Amino acid sequence: MKRIIKLTIILSLFVQVCFAQTVKTEEDYKVVYDSIVSYLTLAQKDANSCVGKPISEFVKLLDKYNVKIIRVGIGRYDRGQLYPQYVYGIRIMFLTKESNDFAQIHNLQQPLVAIDFTESKPYEQALDLFKEYNGYFKKEVEQFYSDAVIKSVGFYFMDNMYGPLYKKNE
């Protein structure tokens, strides 16, 4: 039984990597979505062990479960304050831009992890990195957030890929 589970995980990862999330139909998207969610579900069970630790530990946990962070976005920040502004969390996404665009066009959900920090990070630096790398999780972005200590971890949109505005094409 364990071999079947391991084989399924390996094949799923292989499909995800080989096809690089090429999504042209809703069925293609479902394969990508289900693959990512299956790994995130495993990682979610151990995620609380990362609370109180740097985000770099959470990245290692995701790596352990073969989950690749593709993009990050600024989560909570000082919206009403002009200067200085600070970032208090990030959103972690696992879809390529192309897959994300497909999901948005068709009102489909994408799995998402939201992390809040115990301390803040400078907003201007976070925004500059976001703009420079178009939200992609590059080495410089990882280094910027690596020492941020996790206050909470939330997993979202993992139970249903259909968003509230979804309409089936008939």
C-alpha positions in Angstrom: 0.0 0.0 0.0 2.8 2.4 0.9 4.5 1.7 -2.5 1.2 2.5 -4.3 1.0 5.8 -2.4 4.6 6.7 -3.1 4.3 5.7 -6.8 1.1 7.9 -7.1 2.9 10.8 -5.5 6.0 10.4 -7.8 3.8 10.0 -10.9 1.8 13.0 -10.0 4.9 15.1 -9.5 6.3 13.8 -12.7 3.2 14.9 -14.6 3.2 18.3 -12.9 6.9 18.9 -13.8 6.8 17.4 -17.3 3.8 19.3 -18.5 4.9 22.4 -16.6 1.2 23.1 -15.8 0.2 23.4 -19.4 -3.5 24.2 -19.0 -5.8 24.5 -22.0 -9.0 22.9 -20.6 -10.8 22.7 -17.3 -9.8 19.0 -17.2 -6.1 20.0 -17.5 -6.6 22.5 -14.7 -8.3 19.9 -12.5 -5.2 17.6 -12.9 -2.9 20.4 -11.8 -5.2 21.6 -9.0 -5.7 18.0 -7.6 -1.9 17.3 -7.8 -1.0 20.5 -5.9 -3.8 20.0 -3.3 -2.7 16.4 -2.6 0.8 17.5 -1.7 -0.5 20.6 0.3 -2.8 18.3 2.3 0.2 16.3 3.4 2.2 19.4 4.2 -0.8 21.0 6.1 -0.6 18.2 8.7 2.9 19.4 9.7 2.4 23.1 9.1 1.8 24.0 12.8 5.2 22.7 13.6 6.5 25.8 11.7 4.7 28.4 13.8 7.2 30.4 15.8 10.0 29.5 13.3 11.3 31.4 10.3 9.6 31.0 6.9 12.7 29.2 5.7 11.5 26.2 7.8 8.1 26.3 6.1 9.8 26.3 2.7 11.8 23.3 3.7 8.6 21.6 4.8 7.0 22.3 1.5 10.1 20.9 -0.3 9.8 17.7 1.8 6.3 17.2 0.4 7.4 18.1 -3.2 5.4 21.4 -3.2 7.1 24.1 -5.2 6.4 27.7 -4.5 5.9 29.5 -7.8 4.7 33.0 -6.7 4.3 35.1 -3.6 2.2 38.2 -3.0 2.1 40.7 -0.2 -0.4 39.7 2.4 -1.4 41.9 5.2 0.2 45.4 5.2 -0.4 49.0 6.4 -3.0 50.0 3.8 -4.1 53.3 5.4 -0.7 54.5 6.5 1.3 56.6 4.1 4.8 56.1 5.4 6.4 54.0 6.7 4.4 51.0 5.7 5.1 47.4 6.8 4.2 43.9 5.6 2.8 41.5 8.1 2.3 38.5 5.9 2.5 36.9 2.5 0.4 34.8 0.2 2.0 31.8 -1.3 0.8 30.4 -4.7 1.7 27.3 -6.6 0.4 27.9 -10.1 2.4 29.3 -13.0 1.2 32.6 -14.4 -0.4 30.7 -17.4 -2.3 28.4 -15.1 -3.3 31.2 -12.8 -4.6 33.2 -15.8 -6.7 30.2 -17.0 -8.1 29.9 -13.5 -9.1 33.6 -13.3 -10.6 33.6 -16.7 -12.8 30.6 -15.8 -13.5 31.7 -12.2 -11.7 28.7 -10.8 -10.0 28.7 -7.4 -6.3 28.1 -6.9 -4.8 26.6 -3.7 -3.2 29.3 -1.5 -1.3 29.5 1.7 -1.4 32.7 3.8 1.3 33.3 6.4 1.2 36.0 9.0 4.5 37.2 10.7 5.2 37.9 14.3 7.1 41.0 13.2 7.0 43.1 10.1 9.0 43.5 7.0 9.6 46.9 5.2 6.8 47.4 2.6 8.9 49.3 0.1 11.5 46.5 -0.1 8.7 43.9 -0.5 7.0 45.9 -3.2 10.3 46.5 -5.1 11.0 42.7 -5.0 7.4 41.9 -6.1 7.7 44.4 -9.0 11.2 43.2 -10.0 10.4 39.5 -10.1 6.7 39.9 -11.1 5.7 38.0 -8.0 7.8 35.0 -8.7 9.5 33.2 -5.8 13.1 33.8 -6.8 16.2 33.4 -4.6 16.2 37.1 -3.6 12.6 37.0 -2.6 13.2 33.9 -0.6 16.1 35.6 1.2 14.1 38.7 2.0 11.4 36.7 3.8 13.6 33.8 5.1 14.0 35.3 8.6 10.4 36.3 9.1 8.9 34.3 12.0 5.6 32.6 11.4 2.7 33.7 13.6 0.0 31.7 11.7 -0.4 29.5 8.6 -3.6 29.2 6.7 -4.5 26.9 3.8 -7.2 28.1 1.5 -9.2 26.9 -1.6 -8.2 23.3 -1.2 -11.6 21.6 -1.0 -13.2 22.9 -4.3 -11.6 24.4 -7.4 -14.9 26.1 -8.4 -15.1 29.7 -7.4 -18.3 31.5 -6.4 -18.7 33.0 -9.9 -18.0 29.8 -11.7 -20.4 29.0 -14.6 -20.1 25.7 -16.4 -19.9 26.2 -20.2 -22.7 24.1 -21.7 
